[in-house]
Amino acid sequence: MTEQKATHIRWHQGAITRSDRELLNGHRSFTLWFTGLPASGKSTLAVNLEEALYERGLHTYILDGDNIRHGLNKNLGFSPEDRAENIRRIAEVAKLFCDAGIINLTAFISPYRQDRKQARQLIGNSDFIEVFVDCPVEVCEQRDPKGVYKKARAGIIKEFTGVSAPYEPPENPEIHLPTDKISVKEGVEVILDYLIKNKFIP
């Protein structure tokens, strides 16, 4: 689905640049890419982190897996091919948010290393922070706030990550959060500390 089908098109450069927008906002833009098993805590961490960033006066937006599948990606299922296209599209959107000068937080299972690698390449390595929300499948299944693991075990949900479809954990994430051992608040503090130390935020 990455083939360029439209012809006779060209890129139009505006007068206002990303640097202009970042200067106006008072901070740089980047992507925090949360990845992990279903119910590992990705969305919860993203929501709580966004609140902390907002309180600091920073411009943010969350791109959440379930939300995106209600609109932009509602025509995609959960086959490996559809998962790859799901991640490609959201990486394109995240890249646009970076250009808009906004800190964006993506909360997607994104189970395949190759898809995450391509997202990093598309967004740009210097703008991409991979956050591995690491939680054993047994703990995720105990949480199961939407009852999806139970349905997957019963065969109602097919191609479910952690049950009937694989998850390939990051090998070298910028941030590693074992959410079975730390609280949401502690996880947010770890991320904020990383962002401040590496001069992503003031």
Contacts in CASP RR format, 6 or more apart in sequence:
PFRMAT RR
TARGET T0000
AUTHOR 0000-0000-0000
METHOD contacts of the structure
MODEL  1
MTEQKATHIRWHQGAITRSDRELLNGHRSFTLWFTGLPASGKSTLAVNLE
EALYERGLHTYILDGDNIRHGLNKNLGFSPEDRAENIRRIAEVAKLFCDA
GIINLTAFISPYRQDRKQARQLIGNSDFIEVFVDCPVEVCEQRDPKGVYK
KARAGIIKEFTGVSAPYEPPENPEIHLPTDKISVKEGVEVILDYLIKNKF
IP
1 85 0 8 1.000
1 88 0 8 1.000
2 88 0 8 1.000
18 29 0 8 1.000
18 98 0 8 1.000
18 99 0 8 1.000
18 100 0 8 1.000
18 101 0 8 1.000
21 29 0 8 1.000
21 99 0 8 1.000
21 100 0 8 1.000
21 101 0 8 1.000
22 28 0 8 1.000
22 29 0 8 1.000
22 101 0 8 1.000
25 58 0 8 1.000
25 59 0 8 1.000
25 101 0 8 1.000
25 102 0 8 1.000
26 202 0 8 1.000
27 58 0 8 1.000
27 59 0 8 1.000
27 103 0 8 1.000
27 201 0 8 1.000
27 202 0 8 1.000
28 101 0 8 1.000
28 200 0 8 1.000
28 201 0 8 1.000
29 97 0 8 1.000
29 98 0 8 1.000
29 99 0 8 1.000
29 100 0 8 1.000
29 101 0 8 1.000
29 102 0 8 1.000
29 103 0 8 1.000
29 104 0 8 1.000
29 127 0 8 1.000
30 98 0 8 1.000
30 103 0 8 1.000
30 104 0 8 1.000
30 127 0 8 1.000
30 128 0 8 1.000
30 129 0 8 1.000
30 200 0 8 1.000
31 94 0 8 1.000
31 95 0 8 1.000
31 97 0 8 1.000
31 98 0 8 1.000
31 104 0 8 1.000
31 105 0 8 1.000
31 106 0 8 1.000
31 123 0 8 1.000
31 127 0 8 1.000
31 128 0 8 1.000
31 129 0 8 1.000
32 46 0 8 1.000
32 49 0 8 1.000
32 103 0 8 1.000
32 104 0 8 1.000
32 105 0 8 1.000
32 106 0 8 1.000
32 129 0 8 1.000
32 131 0 8 1.000
32 191 0 8 1.000
33 94 0 8 1.000
33 106 0 8 1.000
33 108 0 8 1.000
33 110 0 8 1.000
33 116 0 8 1.000
33 119 0 8 1.000
33 120 0 8 1.000
33 128 0 8 1.000
33 129 0 8 1.000
33 130 0 8 1.000
33 131 0 8 1.000
34 42 0 8 1.000
34 43 0 8 1.000
34 45 0 8 1.000
34 46 0 8 1.000
34 105 0 8 1.000
34 106 0 8 1.000
34 107 0 8 1.000
34 108 0 8 1.000
34 131 0 8 1.000
34 133 0 8 1.000
35 42 0 8 1.000
35 108 0 8 1.000
35 109 0 8 1.000
35 110 0 8 1.000
35 111 0 8 1.000
35 116 0 8 1.000
35 130 0 8 1.000
35 131 0 8 1.000
35 132 0 8 1.000
35 133 0 8 1.000
35 170 0 8 1.000
35 173 0 8 1.000
36 42 0 8 1.000
36 109 0 8 1.000
36 110 0 8 1.000
36 111 0 8 1.000
36 132 0 8 1.000
36 133 0 8 1.000
36 134 0 8 1.000
36 135 0 8 1.000
36 167 0 8 1.000
36 169 0 8 1.000
37 109 0 8 1.000
37 133 0 8 1.000
37 135 0 8 1.000
37 137 0 8 1.000
37 140 0 8 1.000
37 161 0 8 1.000
37 162 0 8 1.000
37 167 0 8 1.000
38 109 0 8 1.000
38 140 0 8 1.000
38 148 0 8 1.000
38 149 0 8 1.000
38 160 0 8 1.000
38 161 0 8 1.000
38 162 0 8 1.000
39 135 0 8 1.000
39 140 0 8 1.000
39 141 0 8 1.000
39 143 0 8 1.000
39 144 0 8 1.000
39 145 0 8 1.000
39 146 0 8 1.000
39 148 0 8 1.000
39 149 0 8 1.000
40 133 0 8 1.000
40 134 0 8 1.000
40 135 0 8 1.000
40 140 0 8 1.000
40 179 0 8 1.000
41 133 0 8 1.000
41 135 0 8 1.000
41 179 0 8 1.000
41 184 0 8 1.000
42 107 0 8 1.000
42 108 0 8 1.000
42 109 0 8 1.000
42 133 0 8 1.000
43 62 0 8 1.000
43 64 0 8 1.000
43 65 0 8 1.000
43 66 0 8 1.000
43 107 0 8 1.000
44 184 0 8 1.000
45 107 0 8 1.000
45 131 0 8 1.000
45 133 0 8 1.000
45 177 0 8 1.000
45 179 0 8 1.000
45 184 0 8 1.000
45 187 0 8 1.000
45 188 0 8 1.000
45 191 0 8 1.000
46 62 0 8 1.000
46 64 0 8 1.000
46 105 0 8 1.000
46 106 0 8 1.000
46 107 0 8 1.000
47 62 0 8 1.000
48 184 0 8 1.000
48 185 0 8 1.000
48 188 0 8 1.000
49 105 0 8 1.000
49 188 0 8 1.000
49 191 0 8 1.000
49 192 0 8 1.000
50 60 0 8 1.000
50 62 0 8 1.000
50 105 0 8 1.000
52 188 0 8 1.000
52 192 0 8 1.000
53 60 0 8 1.000
53 103 0 8 1.000
53 201 0 8 1.000
54 60 0 8 1.000
56 201 0 8 1.000
56 202 0 8 1.000
58 103 0 8 1.000
58 201 0 8 1.000
59 101 0 8 1.000
59 102 0 8 1.000
59 103 0 8 1.000
60 102 0 8 1.000
60 103 0 8 1.000
60 104 0 8 1.000
60 105 0 8 1.000
61 97 0 8 1.000
61 102 0 8 1.000
61 103 0 8 1.000
61 104 0 8 1.000
61 105 0 8 1.000
62 104 0 8 1.000
62 105 0 8 1.000
62 106 0 8 1.000
62 107 0 8 1.000
63 90 0 8 1.000
63 93 0 8 1.000
63 94 0 8 1.000
63 97 0 8 1.000
63 104 0 8 1.000
63 105 0 8 1.000
63 106 0 8 1.000
63 107 0 8 1.000
63 108 0 8 1.000
64 106 0 8 1.000
64 107 0 8 1.000
64 108 0 8 1.000
65 90 0 8 1.000
65 106 0 8 1.000
65 107 0 8 1.000
65 108 0 8 1.000
65 109 0 8 1.000
68 86 0 8 1.000
68 89 0 8 1.000
68 90 0 8 1.000
68 93 0 8 1.000
68 108 0 8 1.000
69 76 0 8 1.000
69 86 0 8 1.000
72 89 0 8 1.000
72 90 0 8 1.000
72 93 0 8 1.000
73 85 0 8 1.000
73 86 0 8 1.000
73 89 0 8 1.000
73 90 0 8 1.000
76 82 0 8 1.000
76 83 0 8 1.000
76 85 0 8 1.000
76 86 0 8 1.000
77 83 0 8 1.000
77 86 0 8 1.000
78 158 0 8 1.000
78 159 0 8 1.000
78 160 0 8 1.000
78 165 0 8 1.000
79 159 0 8 1.000
80 112 0 8 1.000
83 110 0 8 1.000
83 111 0 8 1.000
83 112 0 8 1.000
83 115 0 8 1.000
84 112 0 8 1.000
84 114 0 8 1.000
84 115 0 8 1.000
86 108 0 8 1.000
87 108 0 8 1.000
87 110 0 8 1.000
87 112 0 8 1.000
87 115 0 8 1.000
87 116 0 8 1.000
87 118 0 8 1.000
87 119 0 8 1.000
88 115 0 8 1.000
88 118 0 8 1.000
88 119 0 8 1.000
88 122 0 8 1.000
90 106 0 8 1.000
90 108 0 8 1.000
90 119 0 8 1.000
91 118 0 8 1.000
91 119 0 8 1.000
91 122 0 8 1.000
91 123 0 8 1.000
92 122 0 8 1.000
94 104 0 8 1.000
94 106 0 8 1.000
94 119 0 8 1.000
94 123 0 8 1.000
95 122 0 8 1.000
95 123 0 8 1.000
95 124 0 8 1.000
97 104 0 8 1.000
98 104 0 8 1.000
98 123 0 8 1.000
98 127 0 8 1.000
103 201 0 8 1.000
109 161 0 8 1.000
109 167 0 8 1.000
110 116 0 8 1.000
110 119 0 8 1.000
111 161 0 8 1.000
111 165 0 8 1.000
111 166 0 8 1.000
111 167 0 8 1.000
111 168 0 8 1.000
112 166 0 8 1.000
112 168 0 8 1.000
113 168 0 8 1.000
113 170 0 8 1.000
113 171 0 8 1.000
116 130 0 8 1.000
116 170 0 8 1.000
119 128 0 8 1.000
120 128 0 8 1.000
120 130 0 8 1.000
129 174 0 8 1.000
129 175 0 8 1.000
129 194 0 8 1.000
129 195 0 8 1.000
129 200 0 8 1.000
130 170 0 8 1.000
130 173 0 8 1.000
130 174 0 8 1.000
130 175 0 8 1.000
131 173 0 8 1.000
131 174 0 8 1.000
131 175 0 8 1.000
131 177 0 8 1.000
131 191 0 8 1.000
132 169 0 8 1.000
132 170 0 8 1.000
132 173 0 8 1.000
132 175 0 8 1.000
132 176 0 8 1.000
132 177 0 8 1.000
133 177 0 8 1.000
133 179 0 8 1.000
134 169 0 8 1.000
134 176 0 8 1.000
134 177 0 8 1.000
134 178 0 8 1.000
134 179 0 8 1.000
134 180 0 8 1.000
135 178 0 8 1.000
135 179 0 8 1.000
135 180 0 8 1.000
136 180 0 8 1.000
137 162 0 8 1.000
137 163 0 8 1.000
139 180 0 8 1.000
140 149 0 8 1.000
141 149 0 8 1.000
144 150 0 8 1.000
148 157 0 8 1.000
148 160 0 8 1.000
149 160 0 8 1.000
149 163 0 8 1.000
151 157 0 8 1.000
151 160 0 8 1.000
152 160 0 8 1.000
152 162 0 8 1.000
152 163 0 8 1.000
152 164 0 8 1.000
153 163 0 8 1.000
155 164 0 8 1.000
158 164 0 8 1.000
159 165 0 8 1.000
161 167 0 8 1.000
170 176 0 8 1.000
174 194 0 8 1.000
175 190 0 8 1.000
175 191 0 8 1.000
175 194 0 8 1.000
177 187 0 8 1.000
177 190 0 8 1.000
177 191 0 8 1.000
179 187 0 8 1.000
182 190 0 8 1.000
192 201 0 8 1.000
194 200 0 8 1.000
195 201 0 8 1.000
196 202 0 8 1.000
END
